[in-house]
């Protein structure tokens, strides 16, 4: 995944792309915090379904972010599998099936689904935001929200650096292919990764050093970057998204603590 592939979604003109970065950041916070309120996969599924229309309306080019999506799915599924076999000592657990000495229980599966959703939902929604917004605008949005400049710049640097690392990995992979490195099968893929790890680390360090010299030469240590030619103003659509996000979170709080729903105590010890 080259850097050009990673930013291919920035050029589209959907309503998600046109949102103010501050509205998008608040949207991320809402989808990060809300899953933490519930311990029932049913309610977490509903939260995921609420986020799907945002995905669809953003018209994201899926091929460009497939490695990221694959990584998120692997992490979520790993959490589900690990938890399914981890909670076998619960007194009220029912064994679903066994693999040797490992036992998969209903409580383990239940808690694994909860953990998997809590990993997947924030990550999926964050991808929507970072693929539809220029990282510089997100950093400016953070500064407009009174986030310290150092933190905003670290956020900007991470988003800028991430696609460059993937581009470097793609170049190394292409070089390996030209030199006849065997990448077939799990063993071949592992050997290819081991050969790529060291040059990827060295080249990444070189890029980070270049970035550090560039920002220091522009007076970052003096904290002189405080004003911008490009002004940011909240529009009606931004206020609508902000209000809906607040209503969504407050409604989730009411459902969880006001109505007492979303936490199945019969499963969670």
C-alpha positions as a Markdown table, in Angstrom:
| # | Residue | x | y | z |
|---|---|---|---|---|
| 1 | Unk | 0.0 | 0.0 | 0.0 |
| 2 | Unk | 1.8 | 3.1 | -1.2 |
| 3 | Unk | 1.3 | 6.5 | 0.3 |
| 4 | Unk | -0.6 | 7.6 | -2.9 |
| 5 | Unk | -3.0 | 4.7 | -2.3 |
| 6 | Unk | -3.5 | 5.6 | 1.3 |
| 7 | Unk | -4.6 | 9.2 | 0.5 |
| 8 | Unk | -6.7 | 8.4 | -2.5 |
| 9 | Unk | -9.8 | 8.9 | -0.5 |
| 10 | Unk | -9.0 | 12.5 | 0.4 |
| 11 | Unk | -10.1 | 13.8 | -3.0 |
| 12 | Unk | -13.8 | 12.8 | -2.8 |
| 13 | Unk | -16.5 | 15.3 | -2.0 |
| 14 | Unk | -18.9 | 13.5 | 0.2 |
| 15 | Unk | -20.5 | 15.1 | 3.3 |
| 16 | Unk | -18.1 | 13.2 | 5.5 |
| 17 | Unk | -15.1 | 14.7 | 3.6 |
| 18 | Unk | -16.6 | 18.2 | 4.0 |
| 19 | Unk | -17.1 | 18.0 | 7.8 |
| 20 | Unk | -15.1 | 20.2 | 10.0 |
| 21 | Unk | -12.2 | 18.2 | 11.6 |
| 22 | Unk | -13.6 | 19.1 | 15.1 |
| 23 | Unk | -16.9 | 17.5 | 14.3 |
| 24 | Unk | -15.0 | 14.4 | 13.1 |
| 25 | Unk | -12.9 | 14.2 | 16.2 |
| 26 | Unk | -16.0 | 14.4 | 18.4 |
| 27 | Unk | -17.5 | 11.7 | 16.3 |
| 28 | Unk | -14.5 | 9.5 | 16.9 |
| 29 | Unk | -14.7 | 10.2 | 20.7 |
| 30 | Unk | -18.4 | 9.1 | 20.6 |
| 31 | Unk | -17.6 | 5.8 | 18.9 |
| 32 | Unk | -14.7 | 5.2 | 21.1 |
| 33 | Unk | -16.5 | 5.9 | 24.4 |
| 34 | Unk | -19.9 | 4.4 | 23.7 |
| 35 | Unk | -18.8 | 0.7 | 23.2 |
| 36 | Unk | -17.2 | 0.9 | 26.6 |
| 37 | Unk | -20.6 | 1.3 | 28.2 |
| 38 | Unk | -22.0 | -2.0 | 27.1 |
| 39 | Unk | -21.2 | -5.6 | 27.9 |
| 40 | Unk | -23.8 | -7.1 | 25.7 |
| 41 | Unk | -22.9 | -8.1 | 22.1 |
| 42 | Unk | -26.4 | -7.2 | 20.9 |
| 43 | Unk | -26.0 | -3.6 | 21.8 |
| 44 | Unk | -22.5 | -3.4 | 20.5 |
| 45 | Unk | -23.8 | -4.8 | 17.2 |
| 46 | Unk | -26.4 | -2.0 | 17.1 |
| 47 | Unk | -23.5 | 0.5 | 17.6 |
| 48 | Unk | -21.6 | -1.0 | 14.7 |
| 49 | Unk | -24.7 | -0.9 | 12.5 |
| 50 | Unk | -25.1 | 2.8 | 13.3 |
| 51 | Unk | -21.6 | 3.4 | 12.0 |
| 52 | Unk | -22.2 | 1.5 | 8.7 |
| 53 | Unk | -24.1 | 4.4 | 7.0 |
| 54 | Unk | -21.2 | 6.7 | 7.7 |
| 55 | Unk | -18.9 | 4.2 | 6.0 |
| 56 | Unk | -21.1 | 3.9 | 3.0 |
| 57 | Unk | -21.7 | 7.6 | 2.6 |
| 58 | Unk | -18.0 | 8.3 | 2.7 |
| 59 | Unk | -17.5 | 6.2 | -0.4 |
| 60 | Unk | -14.1 | 4.9 | 0.8 |
| 61 | Unk | -11.9 | 3.1 | -1.7 |
| 62 | Unk | -11.6 | -0.2 | 0.0 |
| 63 | Unk | -8.7 | -1.7 | -1.8 |
| 64 | Unk | -6.4 | 1.1 | -0.6 |
| 65 | Unk | -7.1 | 0.3 | 3.1 |
| 66 | Unk | -7.4 | -3.5 | 2.9 |
| 67 | Unk | -4.2 | -4.1 | 4.9 |
| 68 | Unk | -5.5 | -1.9 | 7.7 |
| 69 | Unk | -8.9 | -3.6 | 7.7 |
| 70 | Unk | -7.3 | -7.0 | 7.7 |
| 71 | Unk | -5.2 | -6.1 | 10.7 |
| 72 | Unk | -8.2 | -4.9 | 12.6 |
| 73 | Unk | -10.2 | -8.1 | 11.8 |
| 74 | Unk | -7.2 | -10.2 | 12.9 |
| 75 | Unk | -6.9 | -8.3 | 16.2 |
| 76 | Unk | -10.6 | -8.6 | 16.9 |
| 77 | Unk | -10.8 | -12.3 | 16.0 |
| 78 | Unk | -7.7 | -13.0 | 18.1 |
| 79 | Unk | -9.4 | -11.4 | 21.1 |
| 80 | Unk | -12.6 | -13.5 | 20.5 |
| 81 | Unk | -10.6 | -16.7 | 20.2 |
| 82 | Unk | -8.4 | -16.1 | 23.1 |
| 83 | Unk | -11.3 | -15.2 | 25.4 |
| 84 | Unk | -13.3 | -18.1 | 24.3 |
| 85 | Unk | -10.7 | -20.6 | 25.6 |
| 86 | Unk | -9.6 | -18.4 | 28.5 |
| 87 | Unk | -12.7 | -18.4 | 30.7 |
| 88 | Unk | -13.0 | -22.2 | 31.1 |
| 89 | Unk | -12.6 | -22.0 | 34.9 |
| 90 | Unk | -15.9 | -20.1 | 35.5 |
| 91 | Unk | -18.2 | -22.0 | 37.7 |
| 92 | Unk | -21.3 | -21.4 | 35.6 |
| 93 | Unk | -19.7 | -21.8 | 32.3 |
| 94 | Unk | -21.0 | -24.3 | 29.7 |
| 95 | Unk | -18.5 | -26.0 | 27.5 |
| 96 | Unk | -19.3 | -25.5 | 23.8 |
| 97 | Unk | -16.5 | -27.7 | 22.4 |
| 98 | Unk | -13.0 | -28.9 | 23.2 |
| 99 | Unk | -9.7 | -29.0 | 21.4 |
| 100 | Unk | -7.4 | -31.2 | 23.3 |
| 101 | Unk | -7.1 | -29.8 | 26.8 |
| 102 | Unk | -8.6 | -26.4 | 25.7 |
| 103 | Unk | -12.3 | -25.8 | 26.3 |
| 104 | Unk | -14.4 | -23.2 | 24.6 |
| 105 | Unk | -17.1 | -21.9 | 26.9 |
| 106 | Unk | -20.2 | -19.8 | 26.4 |
| 107 | Unk | -19.0 | -17.2 | 28.9 |
| 108 | Unk | -15.6 | -17.0 | 27.1 |
| 109 | Unk | -17.3 | -16.6 | 23.7 |
| 110 | Unk | -19.6 | -13.9 | 25.1 |
| 111 | Unk | -16.8 | -11.9 | 26.7 |
| 112 | Unk | -14.6 | -12.4 | 23.6 |
| 113 | Unk | -17.3 | -10.9 | 21.4 |
| 114 | Unk | -17.6 | -7.9 | 23.7 |
| 115 | Unk | -13.8 | -7.4 | 23.6 |
| 116 | Unk | -13.7 | -7.9 | 19.8 |
| 117 | Unk | -16.4 | -5.3 | 19.2 |
| 118 | Unk | -14.6 | -2.9 | 21.5 |
| 119 | Unk | -11.5 | -3.2 | 19.4 |
| 120 | Unk | -13.2 | -3.2 | 16.0 |
| 121 | Unk | -15.7 | -0.4 | 16.3 |
| 122 | Unk | -13.3 | 2.5 | 17.3 |
| 123 | Unk | -10.7 | 1.3 | 14.8 |
| 124 | Unk | -13.2 | 1.1 | 11.9 |
| 125 | Unk | -14.6 | 4.5 | 12.7 |
| 126 | Unk | -11.2 | 6.0 | 13.1 |
| 127 | Unk | -10.2 | 4.7 | 9.7 |
| 128 | Unk | -13.2 | 6.6 | 8.2 |
| 129 | Unk | -12.0 | 9.8 | 9.7 |
| 130 | Unk | -8.3 | 9.6 | 8.9 |
| 131 | Unk | -9.0 | 8.5 | 5.3 |
| 132 | Unk | -11.4 | 11.4 | 4.6 |
| 133 | Unk | -9.4 | 14.2 | 6.2 |
| 134 | Unk | -6.1 | 15.8 | 5.6 |
| 135 | Unk | -3.9 | 15.0 | 8.7 |
| 136 | Unk | -2.9 | 18.7 | 8.8 |
| 137 | Unk | -6.5 | 19.7 | 9.2 |
| 138 | Unk | -7.0 | 17.2 | 12.0 |
| 139 | Unk | -4.0 | 18.6 | 13.8 |
| 140 | Unk | -5.4 | 22.1 | 13.4 |
| 141 | Unk | -8.8 | 20.9 | 14.6 |
| 142 | Unk | -7.0 | 19.5 | 17.8 |
| 143 | Unk | -5.3 | 22.9 | 18.3 |
| 144 | Unk | -8.7 | 24.7 | 17.9 |
| 145 | Unk | -10.0 | 22.4 | 20.6 |
| 146 | Unk | -7.2 | 23.7 | 22.9 |
| 147 | Unk | -5.1 | 20.5 | 22.7 |
| 148 | Unk | -1.4 | 21.3 | 23.3 |
| 149 | Unk | 0.6 | 21.8 | 20.2 |
| 150 | Unk | 3.1 | 19.0 | 21.0 |
| 151 | Unk | 0.2 | 16.5 | 21.2 |
| 152 | Unk | -1.4 | 17.8 | 18.0 |
| 153 | Unk | 1.9 | 17.6 | 16.2 |
| 154 | Unk | 2.6 | 14.0 | 17.4 |
| 155 | Unk | -0.9 | 13.1 | 16.0 |
| 156 | Unk | -0.1 | 14.8 | 12.7 |
| 157 | Unk | 3.3 | 13.2 | 12.5 |
| 158 | Unk | 1.9 | 9.7 | 13.1 |
| 159 | Unk | -0.7 | 10.1 | 10.4 |
| 160 | Unk | 1.8 | 11.5 | 8.0 |
| 161 | Unk | 4.4 | 8.9 | 8.7 |
| 162 | Unk | 2.1 | 5.9 | 8.6 |
| 163 | Unk | 1.5 | 5.7 | 4.9 |
| 164 | Unk | 5.2 | 6.4 | 4.2 |
| 165 | Unk | 6.1 | 3.3 | 6.2 |
| 166 | Unk | 3.7 | 1.3 | 4.1 |
| 167 | Unk | 5.1 | 2.8 | 0.9 |
| 168 | Unk | 8.6 | 1.9 | 2.1 |
| 169 | Unk | 7.5 | -1.7 | 2.8 |
| 170 | Unk | 6.0 | -1.9 | -0.7 |
| 171 | Unk | 9.3 | -0.8 | -2.2 |
| 172 | Unk | 11.2 | -3.3 | -0.2 |
| 173 | Unk | 8.7 | -6.0 | -1.2 |
| 174 | Unk | 9.1 | -5.1 | -4.9 |
| 175 | Unk | 12.9 | -5.2 | -4.6 |
| 176 | Unk | 12.6 | -8.7 | -3.0 |
| 177 | Unk | 10.5 | -9.9 | -5.9 |
| 178 | Unk | 13.0 | -8.6 | -8.4 |
| 179 | Unk | 15.8 | -10.5 | -6.6 |
| 180 | Unk | 13.8 | -13.7 | -6.5 |
| 181 | Unk | 13.0 | -13.9 | -2.8 |
| 182 | Unk | 10.5 | -16.8 | -2.2 |
| 183 | Unk | 7.3 | -15.4 | -0.7 |
| 184 | Unk | 5.1 | -18.5 | -1.2 |
| 185 | Unk | 3.4 | -20.0 | 1.8 |
| 186 | Unk | 3.6 | -19.1 | 5.4 |
| 187 | Unk | 7.3 | -19.9 | 5.7 |
| 188 | Unk | 8.1 | -17.8 | 2.6 |
| 189 | Unk | 6.1 | -14.9 | 3.9 |
| 190 | Unk | 7.8 | -15.0 | 7.3 |
| 191 | Unk | 11.3 | -15.2 | 5.7 |
| 192 | Unk | 10.3 | -12.2 | 3.5 |
| 193 | Unk | 9.2 | -10.2 | 6.5 |
| 194 | Unk | 12.5 | -11.0 | 8.4 |
| 195 | Unk | 14.5 | -9.8 | 5.4 |
| 196 | Unk | 12.4 | -6.6 | 5.2 |
| 197 | Unk | 12.3 | -5.7 | 8.9 |
| 198 | Unk | 15.9 | -4.3 | 9.2 |
| 199 | Unk | 15.9 | -2.1 | 6.0 |
| 200 | Unk | 12.3 | -0.9 | 6.9 |
| 201 | Unk | 13.5 | 0.1 | 10.4 |
| 202 | Unk | 16.6 | 1.9 | 9.1 |
| 203 | Unk | 14.7 | 3.8 | 6.3 |
| 204 | Unk | 11.9 | 4.7 | 8.8 |
| 205 | Unk | 14.5 | 6.2 | 11.2 |
| 206 | Unk | 16.0 | 8.2 | 8.3 |
| 207 | Unk | 12.6 | 9.6 | 7.4 |
| 208 | Unk | 11.8 | 10.5 | 11.0 |
| 209 | Unk | 15.2 | 12.2 | 11.3 |
| 210 | Unk | 14.5 | 14.2 | 8.2 |
| 211 | Unk | 11.1 | 15.2 | 9.5 |
| 212 | Unk | 12.7 | 16.3 | 12.8 |
| 213 | Unk | 15.2 | 18.5 | 11.1 |
| 214 | Unk | 12.6 | 20.0 | 8.9 |
| 215 | Unk | 10.3 | 21.0 | 11.8 |
| 216 | Unk | 13.2 | 22.3 | 13.9 |
| 217 | Unk | 14.4 | 24.5 | 11.0 |
| 218 | Unk | 10.9 | 26.0 | 10.9 |
| 219 | Unk | 11.1 | 27.0 | 14.6 |
| 220 | Unk | 8.9 | 24.3 | 16.1 |
| 221 | Unk | 10.9 | 24.4 | 19.4 |
| 222 | Unk | 9.9 | 28.0 | 19.8 |
| 223 | Unk | 6.2 | 27.1 | 19.5 |
| 224 | Unk | 5.8 | 29.7 | 16.7 |
| 225 | Unk | 3.1 | 27.8 | 14.8 |
| 226 | Unk | 0.0 | 29.2 | 16.3 |
| 227 | Unk | -1.8 | 31.0 | 13.4 |
| 228 | Unk | -2.9 | 29.7 | 10.0 |
| 229 | Unk | -3.9 | 31.4 | 6.8 |
| 230 | Unk | -6.7 | 28.8 | 6.4 |
| 231 | Unk | -9.5 | 29.6 | 8.9 |
| 232 | Unk | -11.8 | 26.9 | 10.2 |
| 233 | Unk | -15.5 | 27.6 | 10.9 |
| 234 | Unk | -18.3 | 25.3 | 11.9 |
| 235 | Unk | -21.1 | 25.1 | 9.5 |
| 236 | Unk | -24.7 | 23.8 | 9.9 |
| 237 | Unk | -23.8 | 20.3 | 8.9 |
| 238 | Unk | -21.0 | 20.3 | 11.5 |
| 239 | Unk | -23.4 | 21.4 | 14.2 |
| 240 | Unk | -25.9 | 18.7 | 13.2 |
| 241 | Unk | -23.2 | 16.0 | 13.5 |
| 242 | Unk | -22.0 | 17.4 | 16.8 |
| 243 | Unk | -25.6 | 17.5 | 18.2 |
| 244 | Unk | -26.4 | 14.0 | 16.9 |
| 245 | Unk | -23.1 | 12.6 | 18.4 |
| 246 | Unk | -24.0 | 14.1 | 21.8 |
| 247 | Unk | -27.6 | 12.8 | 21.6 |
| 248 | Unk | -26.2 | 9.4 | 20.6 |
| 249 | Unk | -23.8 | 9.3 | 23.6 |
| 250 | Unk | -26.4 | 10.6 | 26.1 |
| 251 | Unk | -28.9 | 8.1 | 24.8 |
| 252 | Unk | -26.4 | 5.3 | 25.3 |
| 253 | Unk | -25.8 | 6.5 | 28.8 |
| 254 | Unk | -29.6 | 6.5 | 29.5 |
| 255 | Unk | -30.0 | 3.0 | 28.0 |
| 256 | Unk | -27.1 | 1.6 | 30.0 |
| 257 | Unk | -27.6 | 3.3 | 33.4 |
| 258 | Unk | -31.1 | 4.7 | 33.2 |
| 259 | Unk | -32.8 | 1.6 | 31.9 |
| 260 | Unk | -30.1 | -0.8 | 33.2 |
| 261 | Unk | -29.8 | -2.5 | 29.8 |
| 262 | Unk | -26.7 | -3.7 | 28.0 |
| 263 | Unk | -25.0 | -5.6 | 30.8 |
| 264 | Unk | -25.8 | -9.3 | 31.1 |
| 265 | Unk | -24.7 | -10.1 | 34.6 |
| 266 | Unk | -25.6 | -13.8 | 34.2 |
| 267 | Unk | -22.6 | -14.1 | 31.9 |
| 268 | Unk | -20.1 | -11.6 | 33.2 |
| 269 | Unk | -18.7 | -12.6 | 36.5 |
